[in-house]
Amino acid sequence: METKDVELVDFVVTARKYKTLLTNKYKNRPIWHKPCAGEVISNLPGTIVDIEVKKGQEVKEGDLLLILEAMKMLNRVVSPVSGIVEDIYVQKGDKISKDHLMIKIDPK
């Protein structure tokens, strides 16, 4: 690697400044965004086994929304907030990936 191709970045640890190289994996990482309180996002890839709510239905925090089969286990997905089901982005039998938006709830 030539010296002119190297991009060093500064970081500080206990009031001391260091220089380091950033890896390509770090540079190409997905950008983090603050999660929305009413968005129900899958933590695991899997298959939607059952949907227990309908669009427009009122739900309370902790109510069962759907069942997701992942790694041969049935996972109960519950509501993170109380509110109205705004939209459902999955159907029974759908195979979804990690970080897939499944349901959006309009918080009260």
C-alpha positions in Angstrom: 0.0 0.0 0.0 1.4 3.4 -1.0 1.6 6.2 1.6 -0.6 8.5 -0.5 -3.5 5.9 -0.4 -3.5 5.7 3.4 -6.3 7.7 5.1 -5.6 8.0 8.9 -8.3 9.1 11.3 -7.9 10.5 14.8 -9.4 9.0 17.9 -8.9 10.0 21.5 -8.5 7.6 24.5 -8.1 9.1 28.0 -7.0 12.5 26.6 -4.4 11.0 24.2 -4.7 11.3 20.5 -3.9 8.3 18.2 -4.1 7.7 14.5 -5.5 4.5 13.0 -6.6 3.0 9.7 -10.3 2.2 9.1 -11.0 -1.2 7.7 -13.2 -1.6 4.6 -15.7 -3.6 6.7 -16.1 -0.6 9.0 -16.3 1.9 6.2 -19.0 -0.2 4.4 -21.1 -0.9 7.5 -24.9 0.0 7.4 -25.7 3.4 8.7 -27.5 3.3 12.0 -30.8 5.1 12.3 -32.8 5.7 15.4 -35.7 3.2 15.6 -39.2 4.5 15.6 -41.3 3.5 18.6 -44.1 2.1 16.5 -42.1 0.0 14.1 -42.0 -3.7 14.7 -38.8 -5.0 13.0 -37.6 -8.6 12.9 -34.6 -9.5 14.9 -34.1 -12.8 13.1 -34.7 -14.1 9.6 -37.7 -16.5 9.5 -41.2 -17.3 8.3 -44.4 -15.7 9.3 -46.6 -18.4 10.8 -49.6 -16.4 12.0 -50.8 -12.8 12.2 -53.0 -12.0 15.2 -53.9 -8.4 14.4 -55.6 -6.5 11.6 -55.0 -3.0 10.1 -56.8 -0.4 12.2 -57.0 -2.6 15.3 -56.2 -1.0 18.7 -53.4 -2.8 20.6 -51.8 -2.4 24.0 -48.2 -2.7 24.8 -47.4 -6.4 25.2 -50.3 -7.7 23.0 -49.4 -10.5 20.6 -49.0 -9.3 17.0 -47.7 -12.3 15.1 -45.7 -15.5 15.4 -42.4 -15.8 13.6 -40.7 -19.2 13.1 -37.0 -18.8 13.2 -34.4 -21.5 13.8 -37.2 -24.1 14.2 -38.6 -22.1 17.1 -41.9 -20.2 17.2 -41.3 -16.6 18.4 -44.1 -14.5 19.8 -43.8 -10.9 18.5 -45.5 -8.5 20.9 -46.4 -4.8 20.6 -43.7 -2.5 21.8 -46.2 0.4 22.3 -49.9 0.9 22.7 -51.7 2.4 19.7 -53.5 1.6 16.4 -52.1 -0.8 13.8 -51.3 1.5 10.9 -50.0 -1.0 8.4 -49.0 -4.7 8.1 -46.1 -5.4 5.8 -46.1 -9.2 5.9 -48.5 -12.0 5.2 -48.8 -15.5 6.6 -46.1 -17.7 5.0 -43.8 -14.9 4.0 -40.1 -15.6 4.4 -38.4 -12.4 5.8 -34.9 -11.3 6.5 -33.4 -9.8 9.6 -34.3 -6.1 10.1 -37.5 -6.4 8.0 -40.3 -4.0 8.9 -43.3 -6.3 9.8 -45.9 -4.0 11.4 -46.2 -0.3 12.0 -48.2 1.0 15.0 -49.3 4.6 15.4 -48.5 5.2 19.1 -51.2 6.9 21.3 
